[in-house]
C-alpha cells in the first residue's frame, strides 16, 4: 500500500489525466509581498523566511534557465518529461497584469511545460489576473491558483501578520471558481494560539466555499523570522510529530475524496530549521501519515462527522 491508496494525491491525479508523471518546477520570479513592501505592512508573516522553501536571489535568473535546471534534476530523479511551472516564491500575482503575462508566457513557451501553478495571497488576485489565468486554461493548459490562507480565524491571521482576513479569501475563491479556475488552498496546522479544533474549523469553512486542492503544512520555526524570536522566548511551542500526524489524518478523513492533496507536509533546510526537527524529513512525515491511516483502516473522505469545533 502507498500513500496514494489512501489519499487523493496530486501525483496520482496528474498520472490519471496525462498518462505519465507530471511534476511542478518551482520558479522564483522576483516578486515581493504587500505586507513586506509597506502596502499592507512590514516584515512579512511572522513565520516566513522564503529561503526555507524556495531559492531566492537578488536578481532571479531567467525563467527558461530555471526551468532547464529544474527539468534536469527532476528528469534524473523521477523520469518526468512533462512539467507545470510553479511560480512559488512570495506573491506571484503582485504586479501589473501585462508583466505577469510576460513571465507566464516565458514558462509556457517551453514545450514540455503543460501549465501553470501560481502561488499568491487572497488579496492579490484582481479580476484582470483571474481573467488572464482563465484565458490560459481556455487554451488547454493545466492551471492552478494556489491561495495562501493558512487559517480562517482573523485573530490568528492578525497575530502572524498576514495582512489580510478571511473575508478576502472568500471573495477571491468565489471569483476564481466563478471563472472555472482550479483552486488549491494552503493551510498551516499548529499556528500560534491554535489547536486541532481550529484546523478542523478552517478546513470545514474552506470546503464549504469550495476548493479543488489542498496543501497542509506543519508550522515550523526557521531562522530570521519573528516566530523564531517567539520560540526562543518560550512563547511558542511547536507541535510534535504525533500531534501533527493525528490531526492531519483527521482532516484527511474529513476531506471529500475528489479534493486533490498537493502536499501533506513541508520541509526546511537543516541550516535554517530551528524546530520541530522532524520537519527536516519529508518522507518520515508522509510515511507516518500513511501508517496512521492504514492503522485506522481509513482513507480520505470516510468521515463527514461535524463536531463542536472552535468558531
C-alpha positions as CSV (number, residue, x, y, z in Angstrom):
1,X,0.0,0.0,0.0
2,X,1.2,3.5,-0.7
3,X,0.0,7.0,0.4
4,X,-1.9,7.4,-2.9
5,X,-4.0,4.4,-2.0
6,X,-5.5,6.3,1.0
7,X,-5.1,9.9,-0.1
8,X,-6.0,11.6,-3.4
9,X,-2.6,12.9,-4.3
10,X,-1.6,15.4,-6.9
11,X,0.9,13.0,-8.5
12,X,-1.8,10.3,-8.9
13,X,-4.2,12.8,-10.3
14,X,-1.8,14.1,-12.9
15,X,-0.8,10.5,-13.9
16,X,-4.5,9.8,-14.5
17,X,-5.1,13.0,-16.5
18,X,-2.0,12.8,-18.7
19,X,-0.9,9.1,-18.6
20,X,2.6,9.9,-17.3
21,X,4.3,11.7,-14.5
22,X,3.9,15.4,-14.2
23,X,5.9,17.4,-11.7
24,X,5.9,21.0,-10.6
25,X,9.0,23.1,-11.3
26,X,9.5,25.9,-8.7
27,X,10.1,29.3,-10.2
28,X,11.4,32.4,-8.4
29,X,10.3,35.4,-10.5
30,X,11.5,38.2,-8.2
31,X,8.1,39.1,-6.6
32,X,7.6,40.6,-3.1
33,X,4.5,40.8,-0.9
34,X,2.2,43.7,0.1
35,X,2.9,43.0,3.8
36,X,6.7,43.4,3.1
37,X,6.8,46.5,0.9
38,X,4.6,48.6,3.2
39,X,1.3,48.4,1.2
40,X,-0.2,46.2,3.9
41,X,2.6,46.0,6.4
42,X,6.3,45.5,7.0
43,X,8.3,42.4,7.8
44,X,6.1,39.8,6.3
45,X,4.4,36.9,8.0
46,X,6.0,36.1,11.4
47,X,6.8,32.5,10.2
48,X,8.1,33.5,6.7
49,X,11.7,33.2,5.6
50,X,11.3,32.4,1.9
51,X,14.7,30.8,1.8
52,X,13.3,27.9,3.8
53,X,11.4,26.6,0.9
54,X,12.4,28.4,-2.3
55,X,15.7,29.5,-3.9
56,X,15.9,33.3,-3.6
57,X,18.4,35.6,-5.2
58,X,18.6,39.4,-5.5
59,X,18.3,39.1,-9.3
60,X,16.5,35.8,-10.3
61,X,17.8,34.0,-13.3
62,X,15.5,34.0,-16.4
63,X,12.5,31.7,-16.2
64,X,13.8,29.5,-19.0
65,X,17.1,28.9,-17.2
66,X,15.3,28.0,-14.0
67,X,13.1,25.5,-15.9
68,X,16.1,23.9,-17.6
69,X,17.9,23.5,-14.2
70,X,14.8,22.0,-12.5
71,X,14.0,19.8,-15.5
72,X,17.4,18.2,-15.4
73,X,17.1,17.4,-11.7
74,X,13.5,16.0,-11.9
75,X,14.1,14.1,-15.0
76,X,17.1,12.4,-13.4
77,X,15.3,11.8,-10.1
78,X,11.8,10.8,-11.3
79,X,12.0,10.3,-15.1
80,X,9.3,13.0,-15.6
81,X,9.0,14.5,-19.1
82,X,6.2,16.9,-18.5
83,X,6.0,19.8,-16.1
84,X,3.9,22.5,-14.5
85,X,5.7,25.9,-13.9
86,X,5.1,26.6,-10.2
87,X,5.5,30.3,-9.5
88,X,6.2,29.9,-5.8
89,X,8.3,32.5,-4.1
90,X,6.4,35.3,-2.4
91,X,3.2,36.7,-4.1
92,X,3.2,35.7,-7.8
93,X,0.3,37.9,-8.9
94,X,1.6,41.0,-7.3
95,X,2.4,43.0,-10.4
96,X,0.8,44.6,-13.4
97,X,-1.1,42.0,-15.4
98,X,1.0,42.6,-18.5
99,X,4.1,41.9,-16.6
100,X,2.6,38.7,-15.3
101,X,1.6,37.7,-18.9
102,X,5.3,38.1,-20.0
103,X,6.5,35.8,-17.2
104,X,3.8,33.2,-17.6
105,X,4.3,33.2,-21.3
106,X,8.0,32.6,-20.9
107,X,7.3,29.5,-18.8
108,X,4.6,28.2,-21.2
109,X,7.0,28.7,-24.2
110,X,8.9,25.6,-23.0
111,X,7.5,22.6,-25.0
112,X,7.4,20.2,-22.0
113,X,5.6,22.7,-19.7
114,X,1.9,21.9,-19.8
115,X,0.6,24.5,-17.4
116,X,0.9,27.0,-14.5
117,X,0.5,26.8,-10.8
118,X,0.6,30.3,-9.3
119,X,1.1,30.9,-5.6
120,X,-0.4,34.1,-4.2
121,X,-2.4,35.8,-1.5
122,X,-6.2,36.2,-1.4
123,X,-5.8,40.0,-1.5
124,X,-3.7,40.0,-4.7
125,X,-6.0,38.4,-7.3
126,X,-7.9,41.2,-9.0
127,X,-10.3,40.4,-11.9
128,X,-7.7,41.1,-14.7
129,X,-5.3,38.5,-13.2
130,X,-8.1,35.9,-12.8
131,X,-9.1,36.6,-16.4
132,X,-5.6,36.0,-17.6
133,X,-5.3,32.7,-15.8
134,X,-8.7,31.7,-17.2
135,X,-7.5,32.5,-20.7
136,X,-4.6,30.1,-20.3
137,X,-7.0,27.4,-19.1
138,X,-9.2,28.0,-22.1
139,X,-6.2,27.4,-24.3
140,X,-5.9,23.9,-22.9
141,X,-3.2,24.5,-20.2
142,X,-3.3,22.9,-16.7
143,X,-3.9,26.0,-14.5
144,X,-3.9,26.1,-10.7
145,X,-4.4,29.2,-8.5
146,X,-2.8,28.5,-5.1
147,X,-4.2,30.7,-2.4
148,X,-2.3,31.0,0.9
149,X,-5.0,31.2,3.5
150,X,-3.3,29.4,6.4
151,X,-6.2,30.0,8.9
152,X,-9.8,31.1,8.7
153,X,-9.5,32.8,12.1
154,X,-8.9,36.6,11.7
155,X,-7.3,36.8,15.2
156,X,-4.7,34.2,14.1
157,X,-4.1,36.0,10.8
158,X,-3.5,39.2,12.6
159,X,-1.2,37.6,15.1
160,X,1.0,36.2,12.4
161,X,0.9,39.5,10.4
162,X,-0.7,38.1,7.3
163,X,-2.1,41.5,6.3
164,X,-5.5,40.1,5.2
165,X,-8.5,38.4,6.7
166,X,-10.8,35.5,5.9
167,X,-13.2,37.8,4.0
168,X,-10.5,38.4,1.3
169,X,-10.1,34.7,0.9
170,X,-13.9,34.2,0.4
171,X,-14.0,36.9,-2.2
172,X,-11.0,35.5,-4.0
173,X,-12.1,31.9,-4.1
174,X,-15.6,32.8,-5.2
175,X,-14.3,35.0,-8.0
176,X,-11.8,32.2,-9.1
177,X,-14.4,29.5,-9.1
178,X,-16.9,31.7,-11.0
179,X,-14.3,31.6,-13.8
180,X,-13.9,27.8,-13.5
181,X,-10.3,28.1,-12.2
182,X,-8.9,25.2,-10.1
183,X,-8.1,26.5,-6.6
184,X,-5.6,24.9,-4.2
185,X,-5.7,26.4,-0.7
186,X,-2.7,26.3,1.6
187,X,-3.5,25.7,5.3
188,X,-1.0,25.7,8.2
189,X,-1.5,23.3,11.1
190,X,-0.2,24.4,14.5
191,X,-0.3,28.2,14.2
192,X,0.3,30.2,17.4
193,X,-2.8,30.1,19.6
194,X,-4.5,27.4,17.6
195,X,-5.3,23.7,18.4
196,X,-6.5,20.9,16.2
197,X,-10.1,22.2,16.6
198,X,-9.1,25.4,14.8
199,X,-7.6,23.4,11.9
200,X,-10.9,21.4,11.6
201,X,-13.0,24.6,11.6
202,X,-10.8,26.2,9.0
203,X,-11.0,23.1,6.8
204,X,-14.8,23.0,7.1
205,X,-15.1,26.6,6.1
206,X,-12.8,26.1,3.1
207,X,-14.7,23.1,1.9
208,X,-18.0,25.0,2.3
209,X,-16.7,27.7,0.0
210,X,-15.5,25.0,-2.5
211,X,-11.9,24.0,-3.3
212,X,-10.2,21.7,-5.8
213,X,-6.9,21.1,-4.0
214,X,-5.3,21.5,-0.6
215,X,-1.9,21.8,0.9
216,X,-1.3,21.1,4.6
217,X,1.8,22.5,6.2
218,X,3.0,21.8,9.8
219,X,4.2,25.2,11.2
220,X,8.0,25.1,11.5
221,X,10.3,27.7,13.0
222,X,13.1,28.9,10.8
223,X,15.9,31.4,11.4
224,X,15.4,35.0,10.5
225,X,11.7,35.2,11.5
226,X,9.6,36.8,14.2
227,X,8.4,33.4,15.1
228,X,11.9,32.3,15.8
229,X,12.1,35.1,18.4
230,X,8.8,33.9,20.0
231,X,10.2,30.3,20.0
232,X,13.4,31.4,21.7
233,X,11.4,33.3,24.4
234,X,9.3,30.3,25.0
235,X,6.1,32.0,23.7
236,X,5.5,29.3,21.0
237,X,5.6,25.5,21.4
238,X,6.0,23.6,18.1
239,X,3.8,20.5,17.7
240,X,5.2,17.1,18.0
241,X,5.2,14.7,15.0
242,X,2.5,12.6,16.7
243,X,0.2,15.6,17.2
244,X,0.6,16.7,13.6
245,X,0.0,13.2,12.2
246,X,-3.1,12.7,14.3
247,X,-4.6,16.0,13.2
248,X,-3.6,15.6,9.6
249,X,-5.2,12.2,9.4
250,X,-8.4,13.5,11.0
251,X,-8.5,16.3,8.4
252,X,-7.8,13.9,5.5
253,X,-10.7,11.7,6.6
254,X,-13.0,14.7,6.6
255,X,-11.9,15.9,3.2
256,X,-14.1,14.7,0.3
257,X,-12.4,12.1,-1.9
258,X,-12.5,14.3,-5.0
259,X,-10.3,17.0,-3.4
260,X,-6.7,16.7,-4.5
261,X,-3.9,16.9,-1.9
262,X,-0.9,18.8,-3.4
263,X,1.1,18.5,-0.2
264,X,0.8,17.0,3.3
265,X,3.9,18.3,4.9
266,X,6.6,21.0,4.4
267,X,10.3,20.9,5.0
268,X,13.1,23.4,5.6
269,X,16.8,23.2,5.2
270,X,18.6,22.0,8.4
271,X,20.7,25.1,8.4
272,X,17.6,27.3,8.7
273,X,15.3,25.0,10.7
274,X,15.1,25.6,14.5
275,X,12.1,23.4,15.4
276,X,10.5,21.0,15.2
277,X,13.4,18.9,13.9
278,X,11.1,16.3,12.3
279,X,10.2,18.9,9.7
280,X,13.6,18.2,8.1
281,X,12.4,14.8,6.9
282,X,9.6,14.8,4.4
283,X,9.3,11.1,4.0
284,X,9.3,10.5,7.7
285,X,6.1,12.6,8.0
286,X,4.5,11.2,4.9
287,X,5.2,7.6,5.9
288,X,3.8,8.4,9.4
289,X,0.6,9.8,7.9
290,X,0.2,6.7,5.6
291,X,0.8,4.3,8.5
292,X,-1.7,6.1,10.8
293,X,-4.4,5.9,8.1
294,X,-3.7,2.3,7.5
295,X,-3.7,1.6,11.2
296,X,-7.2,3.2,11.5
297,X,-8.4,1.4,8.4
298,X,-9.4,4.8,7.0
299,X,-8.8,6.8,3.9
300,X,-9.7,10.3,2.6
301,X,-13.4,11.1,2.6
302,X,-14.5,8.4,5.0
303,X,-15.6,10.8,7.8
304,X,-18.3,13.6,7.4
305,X,-19.0,14.0,11.1
306,X,-19.4,17.6,12.2
307,X,-18.0,18.4,15.7
308,X,-18.2,21.3,18.2
309,X,-15.1,23.0,16.8
310,X,-13.9,26.5,17.8
311,X,-15.5,29.3,15.9
